[in-house]
Amino acid sequence: MGEQQHVKFPKEVIDEYAALGVDLQALFSAGHLGTRMGVQILEASADRVVGTMPVEGNTQPYGLLHGGASAVLAETLGSIGSMLHGGTSKIAVGVDLNCTHHRGARSGLVTGVATPLHRGRSTATYEIVISDEEGRRVCSARLTCMLRDVNRGDTERFSGGTAT
């Protein structure tokens, strides 16, 4: 469950980050929390980020997908899109997350798709739609990230593969 699948990145993005010595697979892996929850990033670009998460292991006491788990998936996907939009000179930091839960999921995988609503110089906002295996919407989320300049210490953490 903790292994990261190969993510599809645009070639120009791979080249841009590789020039800085940044491991894209580690940087966009969903981090330690995402790994514990089984989040897998399948596709990543500033225009569209797709990821999955198992329902099993991420439920509340009634056996339904926990709303907080949906929030983790949404923030992960929106943050990746925001960071790719900002490029290598910016860090995306979530400042607002809104989730509306439409239906419960009891098993299988949920899939999240993040697409941009706004991409500016200092903020980026993504809509994230999370659906069950039948394509039914489980959650609608919106994430706004502040895009701040990269500091010297940030690059050192990223090149070590431990983005925080």
PyMOL commands that set and color helices and strands:
alter all, ss='L'
color gray80, all
select helices_A, chain A and resi 11-18+24-27+31-37+67-89+152-159
alter helices_A, ss='H'
color red, helices_A
select strands_A, chain A and resi 40-44+49-54+90-101+109-119+123-131+137-149
alter strands_A, ss='S'
color yellow, strands_A
deselect
rebuild
show_as cartoon
